[in-house]
Amino acid sequence: MPITNYRNLARFSKNCGAEIPRWLHYRLEELVDDKKGLHEFGVEVVSNLCEKLLTDGAPGLHFYSMNLSKSITQIWENLRLSTR
C-alpha cells in the first residue's frame, strides 16, 4: 500500500492494530502538510521496503493501490520490474 496520506495511514494502522515505526511516524508528521514531499518520501520508503523484500527472497509483491496507481507505477519503475 503506498504511503500518500499520513492521516489515512495512521487511521488504517490503528484500526488493524499495527504500529508505525517511530522514525517513520516522525518523518511523516513533518510532511503532513507537504503533499508532494509526503508522496515522494512515501514512494521512496515503499520502494526501499519492496527492494529489501525481493533481495531477501520474497517470491513476489502484491500492491493494494487504493486507487493510487500513479504511486504504484512509480514504485514499480523504481524497482525496475518487468511486466513478464
Buried (B, 14 or more C-beta within 10 A) or exposed (E): BBBBBBEEBBEBEEEEEEEBEEEBBEBBEEBEEEEEEBBEBBBBBBBEEBBEEBEEEEEEBEBEEBEBEEBBEBBBEBBEEEEE
